[in-house]
Amino acid sequence: TLALNSPPDTAAYLTLLDATTEGCGLLGGRISSSAGDRRDLDVECGRSLGKWAARVQRDRADVAVLMIGAWDLFDEQVDGAQLRFGTLAWDAYFTGRLAAAVAGLEATGLRRLDLALLPCYRPVRKAGASGGLWPERGDDTRTAHVNTLLAAYAKDPAHRVRALYPPPEFCQDAAISTSRSYRWDGVHYYKPGARLYLRTAIPQ
């Protein structure tokens, strides 16, 4: 949605190539929400990391942005083991998946890779829907924890990646962060949200 709703003048600054794997993030395993929602990411997204690398190689972009987050904020069940969000075991699993994704992308010869830190989300349930709220996304301590892991990885001189910071307004300005015109469901960008994000990202 960020690429689809980017403002017309974006082309004056960069060319966006959309290599999105829709509905998939960094993690695998089975995730669960306190709202009762469940999802098996291995079944639905198990080939995402390979697809990302193939698309980077195909597009030969100058910069790739690894943008994850909304599916990476939950308790996990991986190979029968329960991983509670924010525990040492969960953090190790997340960092291992991140390292694998970065290695796969760098193996394509990519010149620059940015890790997009997470914005604060304000999820809302769609009218008439019985599920899909995933309230963990609205827990700012969870997004902050993932951002700590991403920023630490980017700061490590052993890794040739940089952190890309989202607009602070999504955390600090309630009029923007909760606006359905900026993000129609509190997560996915509509035109004003895409404009705000790119105005923050492009100078970086």
C-alpha positions in Angstrom: 0.0 0.0 0.0 2.9 2.3 0.5 4.0 1.9 -3.1 0.5 1.9 -4.5 -0.5 5.1 -2.7 2.8 7.0 -3.2 2.4 10.6 -4.3 2.8 11.5 -8.0 6.0 13.5 -7.4 7.8 10.5 -5.9 9.4 9.8 -9.3 11.3 13.1 -9.0 13.3 11.5 -6.2 13.4 7.8 -6.8 11.8 4.9 -8.7 9.9 2.5 -6.5 10.1 -1.2 -7.4 7.5 -3.2 -5.5 8.9 -6.6 -4.5 6.3 -7.1 -1.7 5.3 -10.5 -0.5 1.8 -9.5 0.5 0.6 -10.5 4.0 4.0 -11.9 5.1 6.8 -10.7 7.3 10.1 -11.9 8.6 9.1 -14.7 10.9 7.8 -18.2 10.3 6.0 -20.6 12.7 2.5 -20.4 14.1 1.4 -17.1 15.6 -1.5 -16.4 17.9 -3.3 -13.3 19.1 -5.0 -12.6 22.4 -8.1 -11.9 20.2 -8.2 -15.5 19.2 -6.8 -15.2 15.7 -4.3 -17.8 14.5 -2.0 -18.1 11.5 0.6 -20.5 10.3 3.3 -18.4 8.6 5.3 -21.4 7.5 2.4 -22.6 5.4 1.4 -19.2 4.0 4.8 -17.4 3.8 7.4 -20.1 4.0 9.1 -19.1 0.7 9.2 -15.3 1.4 12.9 -15.0 2.0 13.8 -16.7 -1.2 11.2 -14.6 -3.1 12.7 -11.4 -1.8 16.2 -12.4 -3.0 14.9 -13.5 -6.4 13.1 -10.2 -6.9 16.1 -8.1 -5.8 18.3 -10.0 -8.3 15.6 -9.5 -11.0 15.2 -5.7 -10.4 18.9 -4.8 -9.8 17.9 -1.9 -7.6 20.3 0.5 -6.1 18.8 0.1 -2.6 16.5 -2.4 -1.1 14.3 -1.7 1.9 13.5 -4.7 4.1 10.1 -3.6 5.5 8.6 -5.9 8.1 6.7 -5.5 11.3 2.9 -6.1 11.4 3.3 -9.9 11.4 6.4 -10.0 13.6 4.9 -8.9 17.0 3.3 -12.2 18.3 4.0 -15.2 20.4 5.4 -18.0 18.2 5.3 -21.7 18.0 8.3 -23.0 16.1 9.1 -26.7 15.6 6.8 -27.5 18.6 8.5 -24.9 20.9 6.6 -22.0 22.4 8.4 -18.7 22.1 6.8 -15.9 24.1 7.3 -12.5 22.5 10.3 -10.6 23.9 11.9 -13.5 25.7 15.6 -14.4 25.0 14.4 -17.4 22.9 12.1 -15.2 20.8 14.8 -12.6 20.3 17.3 -15.2 19.2 14.8 -16.6 16.7 14.0 -13.1 15.3 17.6 -12.2 15.0 18.4 -15.5 13.3 15.6 -15.0 10.8 16.8 -11.4 10.2 20.4 -12.6 9.6 19.2 -15.2 7.1 17.1 -12.7 5.2 20.0 -10.2 5.1 22.5 -12.9 4.0 20.1 -13.9 1.2 19.7 -10.4 -0.1 23.4 -9.5 0.1 24.2 -12.7 -1.8 22.5 -11.1 -4.8 25.2 -8.4 -5.0 22.9 -5.8 -3.6 24.8 -2.5 -3.0 22.8 -1.2 -0.1 20.2 -2.6 2.2 18.1 -0.6 4.7 16.1 -2.1 7.6 12.8 -0.2 8.0 12.0 0.3 11.7 8.4 -0.2 12.7 5.9 2.7 13.1 3.4 2.6 15.9 0.3 0.9 14.7 -3.3 1.7 15.7 -5.2 -1.3 14.4 -9.0 -1.1 14.0 -11.4 -3.8 13.1 -13.1 -3.6 9.7 -16.9 -3.1 9.8 -18.7 -6.4 9.8 -15.5 -8.5 10.3 -15.4 -11.1 13.1 -11.6 -11.2 13.3 -8.5 -9.6 12.0 -7.9 -7.0 14.7 -4.6 -8.5 16.0 -4.5 -6.1 19.0 -0.8 -6.9 19.7 0.0 -4.6 16.8 -1.2 -1.6 18.9 1.1 -2.4 21.7 3.8 0.2 21.4 6.1 -1.7 23.8 6.1 -4.5 21.2 7.0 -2.3 18.2 9.7 -0.6 20.4 11.2 -4.0 21.3 11.4 -5.1 17.6 12.9 -1.7 16.8 15.5 -2.2 19.4 16.5 -5.5 17.8 16.6 -4.0 14.3 18.5 -0.9 15.3 21.1 -3.0 17.2 21.6 -5.2 14.2 22.0 -2.2 11.9 24.5 -0.5 14.3 26.8 -3.6 14.4 29.7 -2.8 12.1 29.8 -6.5 11.1 26.5 -5.9 9.2 26.4 -3.8 6.1 22.9 -2.5 6.6 21.4 0.8 7.8 18.3 1.6 9.8 15.5 3.5 8.2 13.3 5.4 10.6 9.5 5.9 10.2 7.6 9.1 10.8 7.5 9.9 14.5 4.0 11.3 14.1 2.7 7.7 14.0 3.7 7.4 17.7 3.5 11.0 18.9 0.6 12.7 17.1 -2.8 11.0 17.8 -4.6 13.0 15.1 -2.3 11.4 12.5 -1.7 8.0 14.1 -5.4 7.2 14.5 -6.6 8.8 11.3 -8.3 6.4 8.8 -7.2 8.7 6.0 -3.5 8.1 6.8 -3.8 4.3 7.4 -7.2 2.9 6.5 -7.0 0.2 9.2 -4.3 1.7 11.4 -1.6 -0.4 9.7 -1.8 -0.1 5.9 -1.0 3.2 4.3 -3.5 5.3 2.4 -2.3 8.4 0.3 -1.7 10.9 3.2 0.1 8.1 5.1 2.2 7.1 2.2 3.1 10.8 1.6 4.2 11.3 5.2 6.2 8.1 5.2 8.1 8.8 2.0 8.7 12.4 3.0 10.5 11.0 6.1 12.2 8.1 4.3 13.6 9.7 1.2 16.0 12.2 2.9 17.4 9.2 4.8 
